[in-house]
C-alpha cells in the first residue's frame, strides 16, 4: 500500500500520531519535500500488525500472572505489610492497570481503534498515569531502602505505614493531574487510506494538542531520569554501607540485587528515552529526516524500544518480591491452596533458599534491601 509521507506535516508520537491540519494551512505545500515511502510503509505495517501484537500479548500474559500473584499474596496479609511491601503493592497495581490497556492496543494494531471516543481517552489516561506512577514508586522503594539501611536508627520514627500510605495516595493524585490532559486531547478520527480505519490519536484542539504531545514527552523523560538518579544514588549508598559492614553471603546478595534493580530499569527504558529525544528534536526541526529509510528506522525504533520498556512491568515481581524467602513461602502456600503445587512449586524452590529481597525482613533490615 503506497502512502504519501509529507514529513513537514506528520508528528508521530509514542501513543500514535498527531496531525495538525491547520498549522500548515497557509504554507505552500508544493514547496515542501514530499517522499513516497511505499516499501518503508509496508515494513512498518508488518511491524505494527505482527511483531507488536505478539509481543504485547506475551507481556500482557506474563505481567498479569506475575503482578496478579504479587497483589494476591500481599493482600492476604494486608494488616501485616512491612513498609516496602506497601510500596510493592502500589507498584503491582500500577503495573497491572497498565497491562490492562494492552488488549486494546493489540486490537488497535490489527484492526484500528474499535472502542469509541471515551475508551480512547480513558486508555490514554490510564497508560500515562500508571507509567508515571510506576516509575516514581520505584524511586520511593529505593529511597526507603536508603533510609532503612544507611540511616536505620534516625529513620525509624518516620518510616510508618500510615505515612507510606499517605505518600502513595499523594503520588497517585499528582500523577493523575499530570495525566489528565490526555483525556482532553485524545480522540478518534478516521484516516482515509486504501483501507479506511479509525485511530485513537491526539487530534483535539489542533496546535494545543501538539503542544501537549511535546509536554507529555518531557514528563516521560522526567519519569525516567529522576527515578534513575534517585535509585542510582540510594542503591550506591546502600552498597557502600553494606561493604563497610561485616561481610556475609546475604549482604553480597543484597548488593548484587541493588545493582541489578538499577541496571534492569536503565536497560529497559534508556533506549526508548534516547529514541524519543531524537524524535522530539526532529519534530522541532532541530534535526531533519534525510530519507524514507531514516523516517522508517526512527518509527520502528520507537515502537521496539517502547515495547522493551513495557517489558519492565513483567520483571518487577521477580526483582522485588519473588526471589525473597518470606514472599516465596507465602506464594507456595497460596499455590498449594489453588492446586498448582505440582507444577509451580519446583520452579519456586529452584530460585534458591537464602537470596534476599527488597521486601525481606524488618528485623534484619540492615542486611537486606
N, C-alpha and C positions, 0 to 999 in steps of 0.2 A: 504494500500500500504506500503510494507516494504521498508525502506530506510536505508542504512548503513551510520551511522554518525561516522566519524573519527574526533574526536574533535580537534586533533592536526592540521588538515588541514583546517577547516572551520572557517571563521572570519565574522559572520553576522554583518551587520551594520544597522543603523537606517533607511536607504533607501533601503536596500536589503542585499545581501551577496557577499562579495569579496572572490574569490577563487584564491589562489596563487598556481598554479600548478607546478611552477618551484622552488619555495623557498625551498621545502622539497624534491626535486627530488633525492638528494644524501643520504637521510636518509633511513634506513631500516624500511619499513612500518610495517613489521611483528613484530618489537619491540615496536610499538606504540599501545596504548589501542584502541580497536575497540568496539563500542557499537551498538547493533541492537535495535533501538528505534521505533519499529513499532507502539505501542499504542500512544506514545507521539507525533509521527509524524502525526498520524491521528487526534489527538486533535488540533495540530497546524494548520492542513489543514482546520478543521472546523472553527477555529477562523479566518483564513485568507479568507475563501470563503463565510462565512455567517455573522459573527459579524462585521468585519471591513467594508465590502461593505455597510451594512445597516447604520452603524454609520457614515461613511464618507459621505453617501448620505444625511443624516439628517443635518450634519454640513454644507454641501455644500448649501442646500436649505435655511437654516436659515441664514447662513453667507452672501450669495449673496443678499437676501432680505434686511437684516439689513444694510450691508455696501453699497449696491446699493442706498437705500433711503438716507443714510447719505451723500454719494457723491452728489446725485442729489440736496438735499437741500442746501448743501454748494456751489455748483457751480451756483445755481440760484442767489446767492448774492456774486459772485466772488470778485468784487471790494470793497465790504464792510466787508470782512472777518477780524475778530479780530486775534490777534497773535496766540492764542491757536487753533483757528479754522483752521489755515493754517496747523499746525501740525496734526490736526484731519483729514484733507483732505488727507494728505500724508499717514497717518496711515490706513485710509479706503482703499486707493488704494493698499497699501501693502497687507492688509488682503484679498482684492478681488482678486488680482493676485495670491496669494497663494491658494485661494479656487478654482480658475480656473484649477489648476492641479489635483484636486480631481477626476473628471470624468475619467481621465487617470488611476489613482490609482485604482479606482473601477473595471475597466475592467481588469487591471493587476492582481488584487486579484483573479478574477474569471477565466480568460482565458489565463493569461500570457501577455507579452508585444507584442502588435499587431501593434505598431505605427512607427516602424522603428528606425534607429540609431539616426537620427537628433533630433526627438522629445524626445527620451530618454535623450539625452544630454540637450536639451532645458528645459524640465520639471525639471530635477535635478537642473539646474542653477536657474530657477525661484523659486523653492521651497526654496532653501537655501538663495537666495538673499532676498526674502520677509520675511523669518523668522528672519534673521539678522536685516533687516531694521525696521521691525515692533517692535522688542524689543527695539532697540535704540531710536525709535521715542517715545515710552512710557517714556523712561528716559528723553528725551527732554521736553515732556509735564510736567513731574514732576519738572524739573529744571526751566521751565518757570513759573510755579505756585509759586515756591520758590522765584524767583526774584520779581514777581508781588506782593506778599503778605509780605514776610519777608523784602525785600529791595525795597519797592514800589517806593520811590522817586528817589534813585540813579539809578535804572534800567530803568527809563522812556526813556532816550535817546538811550539806547542800544536795547530796545525792539521795533524794527521797522519791518514792513512787509518785506521789501527788504532783511534785514539781515536774517530773518527767512527763506525766500525762498532760499537764498544762502546756509544757513546751511543745509536745507533739500536736496538740489542738491548735495552738497559735501558728505552728508551721503549716498545718493544713489550710488554715484560713488565709495566710499570706500567699501561699501558692495558688489558692483558689482565686484570689484577687488578681494575681498576675496572669492567670489563665483565662479569666472571664472574657476578655476581648475576642477570643477565638469563637465564642458563641455568637458574637455580633457580626464578625466579618466572614465567617464561613457560610457558604450557601451552595445550592445545587444549580447547575446550568448544563444545558445540552450542547455538546460540541458537534458541529457538522463536519464530519469527515466522510470517508467512504461508507462507514457504518456509524450512524449517529449513536452516541452514548451519553449518559448523564455522568457528571463528575462533581465531587464534593471538594470545592476549592475556595480560595479567598477571592470572592467576587464582589461582595457588598461594599458600597461606599467608595468605589473607584480608587483614587490615589491614597485615601486614608487606609484602605485595605493593604495597599502596597507598603505603606509606612509601617503598618503593624507587622507585616511579614519580616521586615528588617529588624524591628524591635524584638520580635519573637526570637530571632536568631541571636540577638545579644543575650537574651535570657538563657538560651541554650548554652552559649559559651560560659556564662556566669555559673550555671548549674553544673558545669563540668570542672572548670578551673578552680573555683572557690573550694568545693569539696575535696578536689585533688590536693590543693595546697594544705588544707586542714588535715587531711588524712596523712599526707607525707610528713608534716611536722609532728603530729601527735604520735604516729607509729614509730617515727625515728626516735623520739624521746622515750617511748616505751622500750624499744630495743636497747638504747643506751642504758636505761635504768636496769633492765634485766641483765645486761652484760656486766654491770658493776656489782651486781648481787652475786650470791653463791650460785655456782654453776649446777645445772641439773638437766636431765633429759627433757623434763617437762618444760623448763624455761627455753631450751633450744627450740622445741616445737612451737612454743608461743611466739618466738621471734620469727621463725620461718613463716608462720601463719600471718603475722602482721605484714611482712614483706609481700606475701602472696596476695593478700586482700588489696593492697595498694596497686600492685603490678597488674592484677586482673582488671581492676577498674580502669586503669590507664590504657591497657591494650584494647579493651572493648570500645571505649568512647573516644580515644585520641584520634584515630583515623577519620571518624565522622566529623569531629570538630575542625580538623585541618581542611577536609574537603569542603565543609560548609563555609569556612572562611574564604576559600578560593572562590566559591560560588558567589558569595556576597560581594567580593571585590569585582567580579565580572558584572554583576548586576548594577553596581555603582559606576561601571565603566572605567575603573582603575586599571583593569586588565581586559583584554578582548579575546573573543573566540577567533582563532585563525583559520579554522576549517570545520567541516562537519565532524571529522574524527575527534577533534578537541571537544566539541559540544557533546557528542555521544559519550565520550570517555568520562567527562565530568558528571553527566547524568547517571551513568552506570556506577561510578564510584560513590556517589551519594546514596544510591539505593543499597549497594552492597555494604557500605560502611555503617549505614543506619541499621541494617539487619544484624550486623555484628554487635552494635551497641545494644539492641534489644535482647541479644543472647545473654547479656549480663544478668537480666532478671531471672533467668533459669539457674544461674550459677550461685546467686546469693544464698539459697537454702543450704547448699553444700559448703560454702565458705564460712557461713556464720552459725550454722546450727547442726547439720547432720554429722559433722565429724566430732562433735562434743560428746563426751562419755555419758553425761547425765541425759542429754537430749536423746541419744541413741537408745538408752534404756527405756525412756518413756515412749519412744517411737516403736520399739519392739513390743511393748505392752499393748499399744494401740493396734499394731498389725496382727497380733495374736487374737485380739477380740474381733477383728474384721475377717479372720480366717485366711490371712495371706502369709502366715509364718513359714510354710514350707518353701515358698518361692522367694520371699523378700528377706527373711532373717539371715540367710547365709551371706547375702550381699552386705547387709548392715554390719555383721560381725567382721567381715573382711576389711572394714575401714580401720581396724586397729582398736586396741583396748585402752590406750593411755594418751591419745592425742588431745591436746587442749582445744577449746572452742572459745569463740568470742563470748559466749554466754555462760561458760562454766564457772561455777564456784564463787560465791561472795566471800566465803570463809577463806579461800585461797586466792584472793583477788590479786595478790602481789606476784603470783606465779602464772596467772592465766590472763589472756587478753580476751 
